[in-house]
Amino acid sequence: MRPSPRLRLLALAALLPLGACSTVVEAVKGPTLAPVGYPAALVPQQQLVLASTTPASANSLWRQGARAFFIDQRASRVGDILTVQIDIDDSAKTTNQTTSTRDSSIAAGIPHLLGLESSLGKILPGGFDPANALATNSKTSNAGTGAVNRAEKISLTIAAVVSAVLPNGNLVIQGTQEVRTNTELRQLTVAGIVRPEDISSSNTIKHTQIAEARISYGGRGDISRVQKTPAGQSLVEKFSPF
């Protein structure tokens, strides 16, 4: 027995709120941290855990915890990790002021027009004077003032993963960091392209040395939700013609 169209509509209406379950849970319990994994550009893989080795003796040339003896430890391959130092202290101030005024006037007459100037007086309304057939006067003025005063200051450190190596040797990096405090989640993401030569001996790089840098610092939670403009109000402000 097939259900009636009315029952199917009721079932569909009952399932619609399930799509917002994650939002409801986040509003009640707070935001949840994303699972730890490789960046999206890398193929997910299982991390191998190696058994600890016997520590080297005090007189050994081998430093405990070192991966290699003479190999450069800076990031150079897909999956390697490097530290990005973000230190933004920028300010911009711009002031613009424009003023323009224009006056124009035109006067024209047709005292003689193939002998038809007398006939025009019969066609046109009374008081027609061929010597003052046309006169215009216009005046326009415009004044505008604008000012921009912006200051940004961010000082953060984040570890990023090499997600690709370009044909010329440059490295594509991306990293994400999440910190949750009570019901507020702070999220920092960074991505871009770096030169291996710009990576310091301590395996760090500055954000000013990242090409195509994409740095995002924000969060979600109770405080961010209260500060955000409601969706309905945003749509009205975006599409309102007034």
Contacts in CASP RR format, 6 or more apart in sequence:
PFRMAT RR
TARGET T0000
AUTHOR 0000-0000-0000
METHOD contacts of the structure
MODEL  1
MRPSPRLRLLALAALLPLGACSTVVEAVKGPTLAPVGYPAALVPQQQLVL
ASTTPASANSLWRQGARAFFIDQRASRVGDILTVQIDIDDSAKTTNQTTS
TRDSSIAAGIPHLLGLESSLGKILPGGFDPANALATNSKTSNAGTGAVNR
AEKISLTIAAVVSAVLPNGNLVIQGTQEVRTNTELRQLTVAGIVRPEDIS
SSNTIKHTQIAEARISYGGRGDISRVQKTPAGQSLVEKFSPF
3 11 0 8 1.000
26 32 0 8 1.000
26 220 0 8 1.000
26 221 0 8 1.000
27 225 0 8 1.000
30 183 0 8 1.000
30 185 0 8 1.000
30 221 0 8 1.000
30 222 0 8 1.000
31 180 0 8 1.000
31 183 0 8 1.000
31 184 0 8 1.000
31 185 0 8 1.000
31 219 0 8 1.000
31 220 0 8 1.000
31 221 0 8 1.000
33 178 0 8 1.000
33 180 0 8 1.000
33 185 0 8 1.000
34 176 0 8 1.000
34 178 0 8 1.000
37 44 0 8 1.000
38 44 0 8 1.000
38 45 0 8 1.000
38 79 0 8 1.000
38 161 0 8 1.000
38 163 0 8 1.000
39 161 0 8 1.000
39 163 0 8 1.000
39 174 0 8 1.000
39 175 0 8 1.000
39 176 0 8 1.000
40 174 0 8 1.000
41 163 0 8 1.000
41 164 0 8 1.000
41 172 0 8 1.000
41 174 0 8 1.000
42 78 0 8 1.000
42 79 0 8 1.000
42 161 0 8 1.000
42 163 0 8 1.000
55 64 0 8 1.000
56 62 0 8 1.000
56 63 0 8 1.000
56 64 0 8 1.000
61 69 0 8 1.000
62 69 0 8 1.000
67 73 0 8 1.000
73 203 0 8 1.000
74 82 0 8 1.000
74 196 0 8 1.000
74 199 0 8 1.000
74 200 0 8 1.000
74 201 0 8 1.000
74 203 0 8 1.000
75 81 0 8 1.000
75 82 0 8 1.000
75 162 0 8 1.000
75 171 0 8 1.000
75 173 0 8 1.000
75 196 0 8 1.000
75 199 0 8 1.000
75 203 0 8 1.000
76 162 0 8 1.000
76 165 0 8 1.000
76 171 0 8 1.000
76 196 0 8 1.000
77 162 0 8 1.000
77 165 0 8 1.000
78 162 0 8 1.000
78 163 0 8 1.000
78 164 0 8 1.000
78 165 0 8 1.000
79 161 0 8 1.000
79 162 0 8 1.000
79 163 0 8 1.000
80 161 0 8 1.000
80 162 0 8 1.000
81 159 0 8 1.000
81 160 0 8 1.000
81 161 0 8 1.000
81 162 0 8 1.000
81 203 0 8 1.000
82 159 0 8 1.000
82 160 0 8 1.000
82 162 0 8 1.000
82 173 0 8 1.000
82 194 0 8 1.000
82 199 0 8 1.000
82 203 0 8 1.000
82 204 0 8 1.000
82 205 0 8 1.000
83 157 0 8 1.000
83 158 0 8 1.000
83 159 0 8 1.000
83 160 0 8 1.000
83 202 0 8 1.000
83 203 0 8 1.000
83 204 0 8 1.000
83 205 0 8 1.000
84 157 0 8 1.000
84 158 0 8 1.000
84 159 0 8 1.000
84 160 0 8 1.000
84 173 0 8 1.000
84 175 0 8 1.000
84 190 0 8 1.000
84 204 0 8 1.000
84 205 0 8 1.000
84 206 0 8 1.000
84 207 0 8 1.000
84 210 0 8 1.000
85 157 0 8 1.000
85 204 0 8 1.000
85 205 0 8 1.000
85 206 0 8 1.000
85 207 0 8 1.000
86 154 0 8 1.000
86 155 0 8 1.000
86 156 0 8 1.000
86 157 0 8 1.000
86 158 0 8 1.000
86 190 0 8 1.000
86 207 0 8 1.000
86 215 0 8 1.000
87 154 0 8 1.000
87 155 0 8 1.000
87 206 0 8 1.000
87 207 0 8 1.000
88 152 0 8 1.000
88 153 0 8 1.000
88 154 0 8 1.000
88 155 0 8 1.000
88 207 0 8 1.000
88 215 0 8 1.000
89 152 0 8 1.000
89 153 0 8 1.000
89 155 0 8 1.000
90 151 0 8 1.000
90 152 0 8 1.000
90 153 0 8 1.000
91 150 0 8 1.000
91 151 0 8 1.000
91 152 0 8 1.000
92 148 0 8 1.000
92 149 0 8 1.000
92 150 0 8 1.000
92 151 0 8 1.000
93 148 0 8 1.000
93 149 0 8 1.000
93 150 0 8 1.000
94 147 0 8 1.000
94 148 0 8 1.000
95 146 0 8 1.000
95 147 0 8 1.000
95 148 0 8 1.000
96 144 0 8 1.000
96 145 0 8 1.000
96 146 0 8 1.000
96 147 0 8 1.000
97 144 0 8 1.000
97 145 0 8 1.000
97 146 0 8 1.000
98 142 0 8 1.000
98 143 0 8 1.000
98 144 0 8 1.000
98 145 0 8 1.000
99 142 0 8 1.000
99 143 0 8 1.000
99 144 0 8 1.000
100 140 0 8 1.000
100 141 0 8 1.000
100 142 0 8 1.000
100 143 0 8 1.000
101 140 0 8 1.000
101 141 0 8 1.000
101 142 0 8 1.000
102 138 0 8 1.000
102 139 0 8 1.000
102 140 0 8 1.000
102 141 0 8 1.000
103 138 0 8 1.000
103 139 0 8 1.000
104 136 0 8 1.000
104 137 0 8 1.000
104 138 0 8 1.000
104 139 0 8 1.000
105 135 0 8 1.000
105 136 0 8 1.000
105 137 0 8 1.000
105 138 0 8 1.000
106 134 0 8 1.000
106 135 0 8 1.000
106 136 0 8 1.000
106 137 0 8 1.000
107 132 0 8 1.000
107 134 0 8 1.000
107 135 0 8 1.000
107 136 0 8 1.000
108 133 0 8 1.000
108 134 0 8 1.000
108 135 0 8 1.000
109 130 0 8 1.000
109 131 0 8 1.000
109 132 0 8 1.000
109 133 0 8 1.000
109 134 0 8 1.000
110 117 0 8 1.000
110 130 0 8 1.000
110 133 0 8 1.000
111 117 0 8 1.000
111 130 0 8 1.000
111 131 0 8 1.000
112 130 0 8 1.000
113 120 0 8 1.000
113 130 0 8 1.000
117 130 0 8 1.000
120 128 0 8 1.000
120 130 0 8 1.000
121 127 0 8 1.000
121 128 0 8 1.000
154 217 0 8 1.000
156 188 0 8 1.000
156 217 0 8 1.000
158 175 0 8 1.000
158 177 0 8 1.000
158 188 0 8 1.000
158 190 0 8 1.000
159 175 0 8 1.000
159 177 0 8 1.000
160 173 0 8 1.000
160 174 0 8 1.000
160 175 0 8 1.000
160 190 0 8 1.000
160 191 0 8 1.000
161 173 0 8 1.000
161 174 0 8 1.000
161 175 0 8 1.000
162 171 0 8 1.000
162 172 0 8 1.000
162 173 0 8 1.000
163 172 0 8 1.000
163 173 0 8 1.000
163 174 0 8 1.000
164 171 0 8 1.000
164 172 0 8 1.000
165 171 0 8 1.000
165 172 0 8 1.000
166 172 0 8 1.000
166 193 0 8 1.000
169 196 0 8 1.000
170 193 0 8 1.000
170 194 0 8 1.000
170 195 0 8 1.000
170 196 0 8 1.000
170 211 0 8 1.000
171 193 0 8 1.000
171 194 0 8 1.000
171 195 0 8 1.000
171 196 0 8 1.000
172 191 0 8 1.000
172 192 0 8 1.000
172 193 0 8 1.000
173 190 0 8 1.000
173 191 0 8 1.000
173 192 0 8 1.000
173 193 0 8 1.000
173 194 0 8 1.000
173 210 0 8 1.000
174 189 0 8 1.000
174 190 0 8 1.000
174 191 0 8 1.000
174 192 0 8 1.000
175 189 0 8 1.000
175 190 0 8 1.000
175 191 0 8 1.000
176 187 0 8 1.000
176 188 0 8 1.000
176 189 0 8 1.000
177 187 0 8 1.000
177 188 0 8 1.000
177 189 0 8 1.000
178 185 0 8 1.000
178 186 0 8 1.000
178 187 0 8 1.000
178 188 0 8 1.000
179 185 0 8 1.000
179 186 0 8 1.000
180 186 0 8 1.000
183 221 0 8 1.000
183 222 0 8 1.000
184 219 0 8 1.000
184 220 0 8 1.000
184 221 0 8 1.000
184 222 0 8 1.000
184 223 0 8 1.000
184 224 0 8 1.000
185 219 0 8 1.000
185 220 0 8 1.000
185 221 0 8 1.000
186 217 0 8 1.000
186 218 0 8 1.000
186 219 0 8 1.000
187 216 0 8 1.000
187 217 0 8 1.000
187 218 0 8 1.000
187 219 0 8 1.000
187 220 0 8 1.000
188 216 0 8 1.000
188 217 0 8 1.000
188 218 0 8 1.000
189 214 0 8 1.000
189 215 0 8 1.000
189 216 0 8 1.000
190 207 0 8 1.000
190 210 0 8 1.000
190 213 0 8 1.000
190 214 0 8 1.000
190 215 0 8 1.000
190 216 0 8 1.000
191 213 0 8 1.000
191 214 0 8 1.000
192 210 0 8 1.000
192 211 0 8 1.000
192 212 0 8 1.000
192 213 0 8 1.000
192 214 0 8 1.000
193 210 0 8 1.000
193 211 0 8 1.000
193 212 0 8 1.000
194 205 0 8 1.000
194 209 0 8 1.000
194 210 0 8 1.000
194 211 0 8 1.000
195 209 0 8 1.000
198 205 0 8 1.000
198 209 0 8 1.000
199 205 0 8 1.000
207 213 0 8 1.000
207 215 0 8 1.000
218 224 0 8 1.000
229 237 0 8 1.000
END
